[in-house]
Amino acid sequence: MKLHEIAHSRAGDKGNISTISVIAYDRANYELIRAKVTAERVMNHFKPMGVTGVERYELPQLAALNFVLRNTLGGGVTRSIALDIHGKTLSALMLEIEI
């Protein structure tokens, strides 16, 4: 199953760093998400984009995980020529992870 079947996501940016949250639709699925969506899996998923590091923060009270991805945005908003300079579509890519 794809992550998007049990969670939604939101992305933000700060310079060349992207933050992506993954929030369970149903609290009952939080433990599955927590177990399957590790920093290592996210790193491997985004590595082709040049990501050099991923940190994961757990927010059990919100049934959510927050990921910080380093070197994600082609230099940052003011330096990138990408169509999605803020990286908002990265949340859709995150939700494609198979769990």
C-alpha positions as CSV (number, residue, x, y, z in Angstrom):
1,M,0.0,0.0,0.0
2,K,1.2,3.6,-0.6
3,L,1.5,6.0,2.2
4,H,-1.1,8.3,0.7
5,E,-3.8,5.7,1.5
6,I,-3.4,6.2,5.3
7,A,-1.8,9.7,5.6
8,H,-1.6,13.2,4.2
9,S,1.4,15.5,4.0
10,R,2.5,19.1,4.0
11,A,5.8,20.5,2.8
12,G,7.6,23.8,3.7
13,D,11.0,25.3,3.1
14,K,13.7,27.3,4.6
15,G,16.6,28.1,2.3
16,N,17.8,24.8,0.8
17,I,16.0,22.7,3.5
18,S,12.6,21.2,3.0
19,T,10.4,20.1,5.9
20,I,7.8,17.5,5.1
21,S,5.1,16.3,7.6
22,V,3.3,13.0,7.4
23,I,0.0,12.9,9.3
24,A,-2.1,9.8,9.8
25,Y,-5.7,10.1,8.8
26,D,-6.6,7.7,11.6
27,R,-4.6,7.6,14.8
28,A,-4.7,3.8,14.6
29,N,-2.3,3.9,11.7
30,Y,0.3,6.1,13.4
31,E,2.4,3.1,14.7
32,L,2.5,1.5,11.3
33,I,3.7,4.8,9.7
34,R,6.2,5.3,12.5
35,A,7.7,1.8,12.0
36,K,7.8,2.0,8.2
37,V,8.7,5.6,7.3
38,T,12.1,5.8,8.7
39,A,14.7,8.6,8.1
40,E,16.7,6.0,6.1
41,R,13.8,5.1,3.8
42,V,13.0,8.8,3.2
43,M,16.7,9.4,2.5
44,N,16.7,6.6,-0.1
45,H,13.5,7.8,-1.6
46,F,14.8,11.4,-2.1
47,K,18.4,10.6,-2.7
48,P,18.1,11.0,-6.5
49,M,17.2,14.6,-5.9
50,G,20.5,15.3,-4.2
51,V,19.3,15.2,-0.6
52,T,22.3,14.8,1.7
53,G,20.6,14.2,5.0
54,V,17.3,13.5,6.7
55,E,16.2,13.9,10.3
56,R,12.9,12.6,11.6
57,Y,10.9,14.0,14.5
58,E,8.0,12.2,16.1
59,L,4.8,14.0,17.2
60,P,2.7,11.2,18.7
61,Q,0.2,13.6,20.1
62,L,-0.6,14.7,16.6
63,A,-0.2,11.2,15.0
64,A,2.5,12.8,12.8
65,L,6.1,12.6,11.8
66,N,8.1,15.6,10.6
67,F,11.1,15.2,8.3
68,V,13.9,17.7,7.6
69,L,15.6,17.1,4.3
70,R,18.9,18.8,3.6
71,N,20.0,20.1,0.2
72,T,16.6,19.5,-1.4
73,L,15.7,22.7,-3.2
74,G,18.4,23.3,-5.7
75,G,20.1,26.0,-3.6
76,G,16.9,27.6,-2.1
77,V,14.1,29.8,-3.3
78,T,16.3,32.7,-4.4
79,R,18.8,30.5,-6.3
80,S,16.8,27.7,-7.8
81,I,15.5,27.7,-11.4
82,A,13.1,24.8,-10.6
83,L,9.4,25.2,-11.3
84,D,8.6,24.4,-7.7
85,I,11.1,26.5,-5.9
86,H,9.4,26.1,-2.5
87,G,9.2,22.3,-2.8
88,K,5.5,22.1,-2.1
89,T,5.1,19.1,-4.4
90,L,7.6,17.1,-2.4
91,S,4.7,16.1,-0.1
92,A,3.1,14.2,-3.0
93,L,6.4,12.5,-3.7
94,M,6.7,11.5,0.0
95,L,3.2,9.9,-0.1
96,E,4.3,7.6,-2.9
97,I,6.5,5.6,-0.5
98,E,5.3,2.0,-0.4
99,I,4.6,0.7,3.1
